[in-house]
């Protein structure tokens, strides 16, 4: 069965640089969620989109923005990167209730 | 603000034992609860989803129960195997979209 695809899987950036993470949901899933998991931490909800509109907002920094496109894929844009942004970023998708997670993008900020 | 607590934080048992992982949440107004498995440095695999109106769900050797009024859920793993070794995360969904996670139970099954 098709799963959530995230790219890139690994990303290394320097402080103050910009990063873009991509998420391709499971076919026919209309909702996308973004989560951040710091080292040794539980995942924290950042933002979600339903039918290409922002649906809910969690603890997403103002330096981050995201959108969902007409083909339902989503991108998380991160600017002015800080060392503390180093984390595993997950995208999840759903059609109704259950959220299915992708493998994550590991971002390292040096 | 919803808070999710998982007990124990870590558990090590011999292969073949039945075990119970506990999850509690402070706000009983939830939409559903999901149990996930996470291997080190990997993604989250959804194990079971329980809707707020349900009492339990079963999948193979796994059984999850939900007592919404008391803010508790348990994940029962029967006949544990070394391949079950992982971190198990409990997450609840309230009125908003995002899941609120517990810090997980790190499970080791000794061969």
Interface residues (C-beta under 8 A of the other chain):
Chain A: X31 X33 X35 X41 X42 X43 X44 X45 X46 X48 X50 X55 X56 X58 X88 X90 X92 X97 X98 X99 X100 X101 X102 X103 X104 X106
Chain B: X31 X32 X34 X36 X41 X42 X43 X44 X45 X46 X49 X51 X89 X91 X96 X97 X98 X99 X100 X101 X102 X103 X104
